[in-house]
Amino acid sequence: MEAQNIDKKFPKVVIIGGGFGGIEVARGLKDKEVEVLLLDRNNHHTFQPLLYQVATGTLDAPSIAFPLRKMFRRQKNFNFRMAEITEIDAANKQLQTDIGAISYDYLVIATGATTNFFGNRDIEYNSMPMKNVRDAVNIRSFLLQNIEESLLQETVEERNAYLNFVVVGGGPTGVELSGAIAEIRKLILSKDYPELKKEDMTVYLIEGQSKVLATLSPQASEKAELYLKELGVNVLLNAQVTGYDGEEITFADGHSIKTKTVLWSAGVMGQFPSGIDRGSIVRGNRVRTDEECRVIGMEDVFAIGDVAAMITEDTPRGHPGVAPVAQQQGRLLAKNIMRMLSNQPTEQFKYFDKGSMATIGRNKAVVDIGKIRFQGFFAWWVWMFVHLMSLVGFRNRIVTFINWLINYITYNAGIRLIIHKYQRPKPVEEMDEVK
């Protein structure tokens, strides 16, 4: 028996995931003759590009999250359920969830990606990812806890382990996160902790390739590295991490860094319920689709965004895992669903690349738009404007803008609160022993 009573007068479109792609599908079906059911384990949409600012105390979590029910309260054909989806039963067009079985006529998988630790269990248990609001709040608490703990250490070596902050992964997330931590070191540390000098704290950015921001232009990559070094970040390139035990991070060349804090942003992998044929799963644990976002070998099942891999001659590895891809796929898929219901020909997806950007710190950013490349102060303002206008909700935009403005004027804003003390979860093996 189904867990909810939704009128099946019209075909039912079930969307798994309230991220960028999922909400665009739902929006595109507004006022159409379909029933839309959005399922997510959380009741809110998260603006992930600003998670690092929650993690470093610039913004509070509610500033980048928006309730899904509030977002769609004026959409009469929309329903939402908090649910954990365990399996897709394509043969019977049903989903198995923790709130019961849910049937569908069309299914959209927009479940996004999770952190990829590349099979290293020690790194998975001891480092900290940043994929959702909870992760970001945990990072903020842990950073502050370790600074507090450093003051209690008797030797310089013991203190340094608490004040060495290591970010692994030189993509936009890693660059922005390490830059923000470096600004805490530069602008905040000695104000909040007069016992410490900025020289006592060290920020590392670890990248396995020969440059940071490898997907951006060479100009952007070089300038970003320069900005990071100006902020005092130790950028280690061509560095392959082999392990982290919670005390020391080790590298393939034999050297190591003693640190209590490793923030992992080195890779992502798709996440989705069971029920997808293994032959349709490609590199990065992504679901392969055709050019209309249909999962290969499955009828009336579609995948969009980070979880999907549309393999073509132009995109042999699929599209990049960025919000505009998910949004554009979501909008097209909503139109195609209505075309299918009207027996009209559907359209193939063509990605329009609006550009890429990253911020490194105060007055420092890099922007690539087509063949136009610019960096520095103007790029920073462009970055802020684009991200501000992309936030969901007028209140969130106003609150974020005010926070940014105060922070810019005072050099000392931020939410440096330890609300809940973070403790690393025990490894599965230890938990089994306790049982």
N, C-alpha and C positions, 0 to 999 in steps of 0.2 A: 504494500500500500504506500502511496506517495506521502511525503511528509507535509505537503501543503496542498491547499485547494485553490488552484488557479484555473479560471475558466478556459477550457480548450476550444473555444469557439473559433479561434484563429490558430494558425501554425505557431508552435512554440520554439523560440530561439533561446537556447541556454548558453550563457557566456560564463566561462570559468576564468575569473581574474578581473579585479577592478583596477588594473593599471592603465597606462596610456592607451593601449590598443582596445582593451575591453570597454572602456567608457566611450570610446569613439564609435564602436559598433552600436552600443545601446543608444547613443545620441542620434546616430544616423537612422535608427528605426522608430524615432519618435513620430507619433500620429499615423503610423503605418498599421496595416491590418495583420499584425503579428502580436503575440504575447512575448515579452522579453523578461527573462529571468536571469539575473546576475548573481553568481555564487562567488564568495570569497571567504577566506578564513578570518579576515579582518573586516571591520565595518567602515573602513575609510580608504580613500585614495591617498597615496603618498607621492609627493613630488621628489623623487629620488635624487635629482641633480643637486639638491641643497642639503642632503643628509649630512654631508661633511661639516656644514655650519652648525647643525644640531650637535654633532659629535665634539665640536670644539667650543661650544657655548655661545656662538654668535646669535643663534636663533633658538627659540624654544620649540619643542616638538609640534604643538598645535599649529604653528605658523606654516608648516609645510604639509599638513594633513587636512583632509576635508571629508566629512561624513558622506558616504555614498547615498544614503537615503535622502539627505538634504539636497544633494546634487541633482537628484531625479524626482524630487517631490511633485513637480508639475507635469511629469510624464505619466499619463494615465495608463499606458500599456506596459508599465515597468513594475517589476517586483524584485526584491532583494532578499537573499537568505545567507546568513553566516553559516558556512558549512566547510567541512574538510572532505574533499572528493578522493575516494580511494581507488575507484576503478571505472573505466569506460566499457560498457557492454554494448559494443557497436551492433551486434547481431539483433539485439532487442531494443536498440535506441534508448538505452537507459544509463544513468549514472548511479553508482553505488556511493553513498555518502554517509557521514556520521549522523545525519538527520533523516535517513531513509532513502529509498530509491526515487529517482527523479527521471522522468521521461523527457525526450526532446524530439523535435522534428529536424532542427538544425543545431549543431553543436559548434561553438567557437572556443578553442583552447587559447587562452591569452594569459598563461600562468607565469610568463617571464622567466627569469634566470635566478640561480642561486650561486653561491660562492664555489669555485672549483679549487680544491686543495690538491688536485692531481694525485689522489690516492695516498697522500702522506698523512697517516693518522695522528702522528705527534703534532704536526703543524695544525691540523684541524682542531685538536683538542686545546692547544695552548695559545694559538693566535686568535685574533678577534676580527671577524668579518664586518662589513657594513652594507647590508642589503635592505634594511628596514628601520623603522623608527626605534624599535627596541634595541637593535644593535647600536645605533647612534647614541642613544641615551646611556647604554652600558659603556661605550667608549669614553664618553664625557666623564662619567663617574670614575672609571678606571684611571684615566689620565690624572685627574685631581687626587685620587687616592694615592697614586704612586708618588706624586710630588709631596704630599703630606708624609708618606712613609719615609721619603728620603731624608727628612729632617730628623728622623729618629735613629739613623744609622751612625755607628761609631767610627767607621773608617771611610775614607774617600772612595775606595773601590766598591764598598757596599752601597754607598750613596749613588755612585755613578750608574749602577745597574737599574736603579729606579728612575734616573733622569736621562737614560738613553732611550729615545723613542724611535722605533724602526717601522717604516712604512714599506711594504713590499708590493711592487707593481707601479710602473711609471706611466700608466695611462692617465686620462683626465682625473679619475677619482684619486689615484695616488698622488698626483702632482698637486691637486687642490688641497688634499688632506695634509700633506707634509708642509705645504706653504702656510696653511692656517696654524698648524702647531708651531712652526717657526715664528709666526707673528706673536703667539703667546709667549714664546721665549724672549722675543725682542721687546715687546711692549708691556707685558703683564707680569712676568715672573717676579722681577725684583720689587714691583709695587705691592703685589699680594703676599710675597714671601721675602721680606727684607733680609732674611738670613742667607738668601741665595743670590748669586749673580747669574746673568744670562750665560756666561761662560761655563757654568756648572751643568747646563742642560744641553744635550746634543740630539739633533734630529737627523735621521738617515732616510734616504730614499733609495731603495734597491730595485734595479731594473735588469732583467736578464738579457735584453737586447742592447744594441750599441748606442741607443738614444732614447730619451723620454718622448712621450707623445708621438709614438712611431706612426700612427695613422694620420697625423697632420703633416703639413708641409715642412720641409727642412728648415725654413726660416722660423716657423713657430716652435719647432723642436729645439733649435739652438737658443732661441731667445728665452724659452721656458727654463732651460737648464741654467742659463745665465742669471735669470731672476731668482731661481731657487738658491743658487750659490751666493747671490747678494744678500739673501735672507739668512744665510748661515747654514743651509741644508747641505749635508754631506751626500752628494749624489754618487752612488756606486753603480757603474754601468757594466754590462757583460758579467753580472754577478749571479750565479746560480745557487739558490738556497737549497740545502740538502736536509735540514732539520731544525726543529726548535722544540726544546724541552721545557719551556717556561722560564728558563734561567739564561740560556745561551742559544743564539742563532748561529748556525754553521753554514759554510759555503763550500762549493765544490773545489775551490783552490786551497782549502785547508784552513783559512782564517775564520775567525768567529768574533761575535760581539756579545758581551754580557748585557742582557736587557730583560726587564720584566714585562716590556710592552712591545708586542709585534702586531701591527695592524695589516691585515691581508687583503690586498686588492689586485692580486696578480692574475686572476682569471675568473671566468664565469662559465656556467653550464646550465642548459635548459632543465626545467623541472616540470613534471606533468604526471598525472595519474597513470597507473598501469592500464593495459588494454590496447596500447599502440603496438603494432607489429614491429619486432626488432629490425626487420628489413627496412623500415621507414625511419629509423633513428640513425643520424649521421654524427660526424665529428662535433664535439662539444655537447653531446647528449641533446641535440636539437632534432625536431621532428621535420622530416622533409615534406615539402609541399610542392604543388604545381604552381603555375604562374597566376592562378586565381585563388591562391591560399588554401586550396583543398589538400588535406593530408593524403599522401600517396597511398592508394589501395583502400581508402575508406570513403564511403558514400555519406554525403551530408555532414562531414566532419571537417573543420577548418582550423588552421593554426596561424597565429599572427604574432608579430613582435619578436622578443628575444628568444622565445621557445621555438620559433620556426626557422627553417633553412630552405629558402627558395633557390635551388641550385640551377643556374643557367650558364650559358657561355659567358655572359657579362658578369655574373656573380657566382663563380665556381665554389666559393665558400659561404654563399648566402649573403644577406645584407648585414651591415653593421648593427650592433646591438644598441641602438640609440632611439630616443623617444620619437623623433619624426617618422622613422620607419613604421613603428607600431601604429602611430596615429594615422598615417596615410593608408596603411593596410586596413585598419579598422573602418575608415570612411568608405573605402572601395568595397569592402566586404558587405557592409550594410546595403549599399546600392545593388550589389550582385545578388544578395539574398532576395531582394524585392524583384529583381529581373527574373530570377529562377521561378519565383512564385507566379510571375506573369508570362512564363514561357518565352521570355525575351533572351537574346544572346547576352552573355556576360562579358566583362572586360578583363584583360590581363593587367597585372600590377606593374607599374613603372614608377620607380622611386625618383622623386625630385629632391636632390641633395641641396638643402638650404645653407650648408656650411657647417663648420665645426669650430668650437671655441673652448678655452679653458682659462681659469683665473688662477694666478699664483699667489696673489696677495694684494695688499693695498696699492692701488694705481698700477697694477701689473696684471696684464692678461694678454692672450694671443687669440686672434680670430682669423679663420680662413673662410672666405666666401667666394666660391668659384676660383677665379684666378687672382682675386683680390686678397692680399695678405696685409695685416697690420697688427701692431703690438703696442703695448704700453698703456698710457692713460686713457686714450680714446677707446681702445679695445676693451678696457676695464668697464667703462661706462656702457658700451654696447652690450657687454656680457650681463651687466646688472639689469639693464632695461629688458633684454630678452627674457631673462629668468624671472624678473618681477612680473611681466605681463603673462608669462606662462603659468603662473600659480593659479590654482583654482580658488575662487572666492574673493570678493572685494575686501573683506576684513583681512584675509591673509596677506593680500598685497599691501594694504595700509600698514599693518603691523610689521611686516618685513621691511618695508621702506623706512619706517620710523627707526627700527632697530639699526639698520644700515647707516642712517643719517647720524644718529647719536654716536654710534661706534666710530664713524669717520671724524666727527668733531672732537670727541673726548679722548680717543685712543684708549679708552678704558671701559667700554661697555661689555656686556656679555652676561651669560647665565652660568656662573661658576658654582653650581650647587650640586652637592652629592645627596640626592633625594633617597636613593636606595643604593646601599653599598654593593658593588658588583663583586661576585666571586665566581671564579672559573668553575664550570660544571665538571663533575668527575668523569673520567673516561668510562666507557661502557663496561670495560673489564672490572674496574673498581666497584662500580654500582652493582654488578652481578655478584661480586664477592660479599658485599654488604648484605644482599638479600640472602 
